[in-house]
Amino acid sequence: MKAHDGLYIDGAWRPAGSGEVIEVVNPADEQVIGRVPAGGALDVDTAVRAARAA
């Protein structure tokens, strides 16, 4: 299983502010095949600021 531990924001990998994860499920057999960080409001604000600056 692949586990990602960060969000790619403004050209760099950084930890998600929420500390929570989302499980990625294979729809064919419903097995968990990965976990990704769940971004929170602060992560969204940071990403939007970076996008506007770009």
Gaussian input, Z-matrix of N, CA and C with variables (Angstrom, degrees):
# hf/3-21g

backbone

0 1
 N
 C     1     B1
 C     2     B2     1     A1
 N     3     B3     2     A2     1     D1
 C     4     B4     3     A3     2     D2
 C     5     B5     4     A4     3     D3
 N     6     B6     5     A5     4     D4
 C     7     B7     6     A6     5     D5
 C     8     B8     7     A7     6     D6
 N     9     B9     8     A8     7     D7
 C    10    B10     9     A9     8     D8
 C    11    B11    10    A10     9     D9
 N    12    B12    11    A11    10    D10
 C    13    B13    12    A12    11    D11
 C    14    B14    13    A13    12    D12
 N    15    B15    14    A14    13    D13
 C    16    B16    15    A15    14    D14
 C    17    B17    16    A16    15    D15
 N    18    B18    17    A17    16    D16
 C    19    B19    18    A18    17    D17
 C    20    B20    19    A19    18    D18
 N    21    B21    20    A20    19    D19
 C    22    B22    21    A21    20    D20
 C    23    B23    22    A22    21    D21
 N    24    B24    23    A23    22    D22
 C    25    B25    24    A24    23    D23
 C    26    B26    25    A25    24    D24
 N    27    B27    26    A26    25    D25
 C    28    B28    27    A27    26    D26
 C    29    B29    28    A28    27    D27
 N    30    B30    29    A29    28    D28
 C    31    B31    30    A30    29    D29
 C    32    B32    31    A31    30    D30
 N    33    B33    32    A32    31    D31
 C    34    B34    33    A33    32    D32
 C    35    B35    34    A34    33    D33
 N    36    B36    35    A35    34    D34
 C    37    B37    36    A36    35    D35
 C    38    B38    37    A37    36    D36
 N    39    B39    38    A38    37    D37
 C    40    B40    39    A39    38    D38
 C    41    B41    40    A40    39    D39
 N    42    B42    41    A41    40    D40
 C    43    B43    42    A42    41    D41
 C    44    B44    43    A43    42    D42
 N    45    B45    44    A44    43    D43
 C    46    B46    45    A45    44    D44
 C    47    B47    46    A46    45    D45
 N    48    B48    47    A47    46    D46
 C    49    B49    48    A48    47    D47
 C    50    B50    49    A49    48    D48
 N    51    B51    50    A50    49    D49
 C    52    B52    51    A51    50    D50
 C    53    B53    52    A52    51    D51
 N    54    B54    53    A53    52    D52
 C    55    B55    54    A54    53    D53
 C    56    B56    55    A55    54    D54
 N    57    B57    56    A56    55    D55
 C    58    B58    57    A57    56    D56
 C    59    B59    58    A58    57    D57
 N    60    B60    59    A59    58    D58
 C    61    B61    60    A60    59    D59
 C    62    B62    61    A61    60    D60
 N    63    B63    62    A62    61    D61
 C    64    B64    63    A63    62    D62
 C    65    B65    64    A64    63    D63
 N    66    B66    65    A65    64    D64
 C    67    B67    66    A66    65    D65
 C    68    B68    67    A67    66    D66
 N    69    B69    68    A68    67    D67
 C    70    B70    69    A69    68    D68
 C    71    B71    70    A70    69    D69
 N    72    B72    71    A71    70    D70
 C    73    B73    72    A72    71    D71
 C    74    B74    73    A73    72    D72
 N    75    B75    74    A74    73    D73
 C    76    B76    75    A75    74    D74
 C    77    B77    76    A76    75    D75
 N    78    B78    77    A77    76    D76
 C    79    B79    78    A78    77    D77
 C    80    B80    79    A79    78    D78
 N    81    B81    80    A80    79    D79
 C    82    B82    81    A81    80    D80
 C    83    B83    82    A82    81    D81
 N    84    B84    83    A83    82    D82
 C    85    B85    84    A84    83    D83
 C    86    B86    85    A85    84    D84
 N    87    B87    86    A86    85    D85
 C    88    B88    87    A87    86    D86
 C    89    B89    88    A88    87    D87
 N    90    B90    89    A89    88    D88
 C    91    B91    90    A90    89    D89
 C    92    B92    91    A91    90    D90
 N    93    B93    92    A92    91    D91
 C    94    B94    93    A93    92    D92
 C    95    B95    94    A94    93    D93
 N    96    B96    95    A95    94    D94
 C    97    B97    96    A96    95    D95
 C    98    B98    97    A97    96    D96
 N    99    B99    98    A98    97    D97
 C   100   B100    99    A99    98    D98
 C   101   B101   100   A100    99    D99
 N   102   B102   101   A101   100   D100
 C   103   B103   102   A102   101   D101
 C   104   B104   103   A103   102   D102
 N   105   B105   104   A104   103   D103
 C   106   B106   105   A105   104   D104
 C   107   B107   106   A106   105   D105
 N   108   B108   107   A107   106   D106
 C   109   B109   108   A108   107   D107
 C   110   B110   109   A109   108   D108
 N   111   B111   110   A110   109   D109
 C   112   B112   111   A111   110   D110
 C   113   B113   112   A112   111   D111
 N   114   B114   113   A113   112   D112
 C   115   B115   114   A114   113   D113
 C   116   B116   115   A115   114   D114
 N   117   B117   116   A116   115   D115
 C   118   B118   117   A117   116   D116
 C   119   B119   118   A118   117   D117
 N   120   B120   119   A119   118   D118
 C   121   B121   120   A120   119   D119
 C   122   B122   121   A121   120   D120
 N   123   B123   122   A122   121   D121
 C   124   B124   123   A123   122   D122
 C   125   B125   124   A124   123   D123
 N   126   B126   125   A125   124   D124
 C   127   B127   126   A126   125   D125
 C   128   B128   127   A127   126   D126
 N   129   B129   128   A128   127   D127
 C   130   B130   129   A129   128   D128
 C   131   B131   130   A130   129   D129
 N   132   B132   131   A131   130   D130
 C   133   B133   132   A132   131   D131
 C   134   B134   133   A133   132   D132
 N   135   B135   134   A134   133   D133
 C   136   B136   135   A135   134   D134
 C   137   B137   136   A136   135   D135
 N   138   B138   137   A137   136   D136
 C   139   B139   138   A138   137   D137
 C   140   B140   139   A139   138   D138
 N   141   B141   140   A140   139   D139
 C   142   B142   141   A141   140   D140
 C   143   B143   142   A142   141   D141
 N   144   B144   143   A143   142   D142
 C   145   B145   144   A144   143   D143
 C   146   B146   145   A145   144   D144
 N   147   B147   146   A146   145   D145
 C   148   B148   147   A147   146   D146
 C   149   B149   148   A148   147   D147
 N   150   B150   149   A149   148   D148
 C   151   B151   150   A150   149   D149
 C   152   B152   151   A151   150   D150
 N   153   B153   152   A152   151   D151
 C   154   B154   153   A153   152   D152
 C   155   B155   154   A154   153   D153
 N   156   B156   155   A155   154   D154
 C   157   B157   156   A156   155   D155
 C   158   B158   157   A157   156   D156
 N   159   B159   158   A158   157   D157
 C   160   B160   159   A159   158   D158
 C   161   B161   160   A160   159   D159

   B1=1.4494
   B2=1.5231
   B3=1.2983
   B4=1.4652
   B5=1.5212
   B6=1.3200
   B7=1.4669
   B8=1.5195
   B9=1.3059
   B10=1.4626
   B11=1.5230
   B12=1.3163
   B13=1.4628
   B14=1.5205
   B15=1.3175
   B16=1.4522
   B17=1.5137
   B18=1.3262
   B19=1.4613
   B20=1.5257
   B21=1.3251
   B22=1.4604
   B23=1.5233
   B24=1.3309
   B25=1.4620
   B26=1.5227
   B27=1.3168
   B28=1.4694
   B29=1.5219
   B30=1.3347
   B31=1.4605
   B32=1.5125
   B33=1.3289
   B34=1.4570
   B35=1.5287
   B36=1.3268
   B37=1.4582
   B38=1.5155
   B39=1.3222
   B40=1.4638
   B41=1.5235
   B42=1.3194
   B43=1.4647
   B44=1.5254
   B45=1.3095
   B46=1.4675
   B47=1.5229
   B48=1.3021
   B49=1.4515
   B50=1.5201
   B51=1.3242
   B52=1.4635
   B53=1.5220
   B54=1.3181
   B55=1.4593
   B56=1.5242
   B57=1.3215
   B58=1.4622
   B59=1.5227
   B60=1.3371
   B61=1.4612
   B62=1.5175
   B63=1.3274
   B64=1.4599
   B65=1.5213
   B66=1.3276
   B67=1.4561
   B68=1.5183
   B69=1.3355
   B70=1.4577
   B71=1.5224
   B72=1.3266
   B73=1.4571
   B74=1.5261
   B75=1.3253
   B76=1.4512
   B77=1.5329
   B78=1.3366
   B79=1.4637
   B80=1.5294
   B81=1.3212
   B82=1.4625
   B83=1.5177
   B84=1.3453
   B85=1.4624
   B86=1.5317
   B87=1.3165
   B88=1.4631
   B89=1.5316
   B90=1.3107
   B91=1.4599
   B92=1.5231
   B93=1.3233
   B94=1.4661
   B95=1.5239
   B96=1.3378
   B97=1.4582
   B98=1.5277
   B99=1.3181
   B100=1.4556
   B101=1.5128
   B102=1.3242
   B103=1.4637
   B104=1.5278
   B105=1.3132
   B106=1.4609
   B107=1.5263
   B108=1.3258
   B109=1.4624
   B110=1.5270
   B111=1.3190
   B112=1.4622
   B113=1.5173
   B114=1.3067
   B115=1.4560
   B116=1.5183
   B117=1.2972
   B118=1.4603
   B119=1.5228
   B120=1.3058
   B121=1.4666
   B122=1.5267
   B123=1.3086
   B124=1.4598
   B125=1.5261
   B126=1.3302
   B127=1.4645
   B128=1.5259
   B129=1.3150
   B130=1.4691
   B131=1.5243
   B132=1.3218
   B133=1.4657
   B134=1.5267
   B135=1.3223
   B136=1.4730
   B137=1.5197
   B138=1.3450
   B139=1.4541
   B140=1.5365
   B141=1.3073
   B142=1.4655
   B143=1.5273
   B144=1.3221
   B145=1.4786
   B146=1.5319
   B147=1.3270
   B148=1.4702
   B149=1.5214
   B150=1.3298
   B151=1.4706
   B152=1.5257
   B153=1.3184
   B154=1.4643
   B155=1.5232
   B156=1.3181
   B157=1.4680
   B158=1.5295
   B159=1.3158
   B160=1.4677
   B161=1.5162
   A1=108.27
   A2=116.18
   A3=122.18
   A4=109.36
   A5=116.19
   A6=121.08
   A7=108.89
   A8=116.60
   A9=122.31
   A10=106.67
   A11=116.14
   A12=117.43
   A13=113.51
   A14=117.65
   A15=118.62
   A16=112.77
   A17=114.54
   A18=123.01
   A19=107.85
   A20=116.94
   A21=121.29
   A22=108.07
   A23=115.77
   A24=121.77
   A25=108.61
   A26=116.21
   A27=122.52
   A28=112.25
   A29=115.58
   A30=120.59
   A31=115.63
   A32=118.05
   A33=120.22
   A34=110.70
   A35=115.76
   A36=121.31
   A37=108.13
   A38=116.50
   A39=121.40
   A40=109.05
   A41=116.88
   A42=119.02
   A43=111.10
   A44=115.94
   A45=120.91
   A46=109.08
   A47=115.97
   A48=120.93
   A49=113.66
   A50=117.20
   A51=120.17
   A52=113.21
   A53=117.27
   A54=120.60
   A55=112.98
   A56=117.44
   A57=121.58
   A58=110.52
   A59=116.36
   A60=121.37
   A61=110.43
   A62=114.74
   A63=122.86
   A64=106.80
   A65=117.16
   A66=120.50
   A67=109.92
   A68=116.17
   A69=122.84
   A70=106.92
   A71=116.66
   A72=121.62
   A73=110.28
   A74=116.31
   A75=122.49
   A76=107.34
   A77=118.50
   A78=120.12
   A79=113.16
   A80=117.65
   A81=120.12
   A82=112.45
   A83=116.75
   A84=118.93
   A85=113.36
   A86=116.60
   A87=123.67
   A88=113.99
   A89=117.12
   A90=121.99
   A91=109.30
   A92=116.47
   A93=120.92
   A94=107.40
   A95=116.61
   A96=121.01
   A97=112.60
   A98=116.73
   A99=119.41
   A100=111.16
   A101=113.96
   A102=121.19
   A103=107.65
   A104=114.91
   A105=120.55
   A106=108.58
   A107=117.26
   A108=119.14
   A109=111.09
   A110=115.54
   A111=121.38
   A112=108.19
   A113=116.41
   A114=120.53
   A115=111.37
   A116=115.78
   A117=121.47
   A118=110.77
   A119=115.89
   A120=121.62
   A121=111.80
   A122=117.81
   A123=120.82
   A124=110.90
   A125=116.99
   A126=120.89
   A127=110.64
   A128=116.65
   A129=121.06
   A130=110.13
   A131=117.05
   A132=120.50
   A133=110.98
   A134=116.56
   A135=120.80
   A136=110.35
   A137=117.43
   A138=121.36
   A139=111.42
   A140=116.96
   A141=120.26
   A142=110.71
   A143=116.75
   A144=119.60
   A145=110.54
   A146=116.65
   A147=120.32
   A148=111.03
   A149=116.26
   A150=119.70
   A151=111.28
   A152=116.12
   A153=119.08
   A154=110.95
   A155=116.67
   A156=120.34
   A157=111.15
   A158=116.85
   A159=120.45
   A160=109.36
   D1=138.11
   D2=179.72
   D3=-93.50
   D4=129.64
   D5=177.74
   D6=-119.92
   D7=123.32
   D8=175.79
   D9=-100.92
   D10=138.13
   D11=-175.38
   D12=-117.08
   D13=14.27
   D14=179.82
   D15=-152.43
   D16=170.31
   D17=176.15
   D18=-111.17
   D19=138.56
   D20=178.80
   D21=-91.43
   D22=103.06
   D23=-177.42
   D24=-131.15
   D25=130.76
   D26=176.27
   D27=56.96
   D28=40.57
   D29=174.58
   D30=78.38
   D31=13.66
   D32=-179.18
   D33=-147.02
   D34=149.10
   D35=174.33
   D36=-81.66
   D37=133.95
   D38=178.92
   D39=-143.61
   D40=152.04
   D41=179.47
   D42=-68.32
   D43=148.77
   D44=176.97
   D45=-71.83
   D46=141.77
   D47=-178.56
   D48=-68.15
   D49=-28.39
   D50=-175.11
   D51=-77.47
   D52=-28.24
   D53=-175.99
   D54=75.90
   D55=-0.61
   D56=-179.99
   D57=-92.70
   D58=161.39
   D59=178.61
   D60=-126.77
   D61=158.06
   D62=174.35
   D63=-115.72
   D64=128.64
   D65=177.12
   D66=-81.90
   D67=135.66
   D68=177.23
   D69=-97.12
   D70=123.41
   D71=-173.85
   D72=-112.49
   D73=134.17
   D74=174.61
   D75=-74.08
   D76=118.67
   D77=-176.54
   D78=-67.96
   D79=-21.36
   D80=-178.58
   D81=-70.91
   D82=-40.18
   D83=-177.12
   D84=-128.16
   D85=4.14
   D86=177.95
   D87=59.87
   D88=25.41
   D89=176.00
   D90=-88.89
   D91=142.95
   D92=176.02
   D93=-72.49
   D94=123.31
   D95=-177.84
   D96=-112.40
   D97=-4.66
   D98=179.32
   D99=-175.89
   D100=169.57
   D101=175.40
   D102=-136.86
   D103=138.17
   D104=179.25
   D105=-128.70
   D106=152.00
   D107=179.60
   D108=-68.83
   D109=143.70
   D110=176.26
   D111=-93.72
   D112=114.06
   D113=179.23
   D114=-71.85
   D115=144.48
   D116=177.93
   D117=-107.46
   D118=-173.16
   D119=-177.66
   D120=-60.05
   D121=-40.14
   D122=179.08
   D123=-64.16
   D124=-38.57
   D125=177.73
   D126=-64.36
   D127=-40.50
   D128=178.57
   D129=-64.48
   D130=-45.07
   D131=178.93
   D132=-60.15
   D133=-42.62
   D134=179.54
   D135=-63.61
   D136=-43.63
   D137=-179.55
   D138=-65.76
   D139=-40.06
   D140=179.33
   D141=-65.97
   D142=-42.41
   D143=177.29
   D144=-60.61
   D145=-42.22
   D146=178.84
   D147=-64.23
   D148=-41.26
   D149=-179.60
   D150=-65.91
   D151=-40.02
   D152=178.83
   D153=-65.61
   D154=-38.21
   D155=-179.61
   D156=-68.74
   D157=-27.40
   D158=-179.46
   D159=-73.99

